[in-house]
């Protein structure tokens, strides 16, 4: 009928537990794996930013002012190549 809907949840008298998704032990393990993956990915991002800035500081200290732009360009190109290889590997899957 138009305008009439099925009763859900409290309206139908069903307890709230029966409407909740049933997540088994394997489902919980999968959620924990995804959580760990996200945590490790964030840790890797923070470490990568730290490494990138530290290498920039090393270039400032060890390489003369005249050659710093060249060294930074080579380093940035290497980072770009690694990122491109990673993206290509992920797109192949």
N, C-alpha and C positions, 0 to 999 in steps of 0.2 A: 504494500500500500504506500501511497505517497505520504510523506511526512511522518511515518511510523518507523521506528528503528528497533532493532533487537536490544533488549536490556543487557548491559555489560556491567561486570564487577559488582559493586554494591547494590545496584538496582536489581540484579538477578538473584541476589542472595548467596552468590559464590564467595568463598573466602578469598582474600587477596593473594594467598600463596598459589592458588591454582592458576592465576593469570600470569604470574611471574615466570620468566623463562627458566627452564630447568638446565642448569649448567653442571655437568658432571666433572669428575676429577680431571679428565683429559682436557676439558674446556678451560678449567682453572689453570692447568699447566700451560696451555697455549697462551692465555692472557698474561701469565707470568713471563713467558718467553718474549712476547711482544713488548712488555714493559721493560725487560732487561735490554732488549735491542734498542729501544728508544733511549734508555739511560746511557748505554755505551755509545750510541751515536752522538748524544749531546756532549759526553765526555771527550769524544774524538774531535768534535767541532771546536771545543774550548782549547784542547791541546794543539790543534792545527793553527788556530789564531795566535796562540802563544809562540809556537815555533816560527810562524811567518814573521811576527814582529821581532823576535830574537834574531833571526837571520838578517833582518833589516838593520838591526843594531850592529851586528857583526860586520856587515858591509860598511857601515859608517866608520867603524874603528879600524878595520884591517885594510881597507881599500882607499887609496888616495882620492881626494875630492874630484879630481879630473876624470877618474874612471868609475865613479859611483853610479852615474846614470846607466852606463853600459852593464855593470854588474847587476843592477836592479832589473834591467830589461831582460837579461839572460835568466835570472832567477824567476821573474814573473812568467816568462815564456815556458820554463820548465814546469811551473805549477799549472799553467794552462794546459800543457800537454798531458800531465797526469790526470787532470780533471776530465779532459776529452777522452782519454783511454777508459776511465771509469764509467763515463756516460755511455760510451759505445758498448762496453761490456754489459751494462745493465739493459740497454736497448736490444741486444742480441738475444736475451733470455725470453 
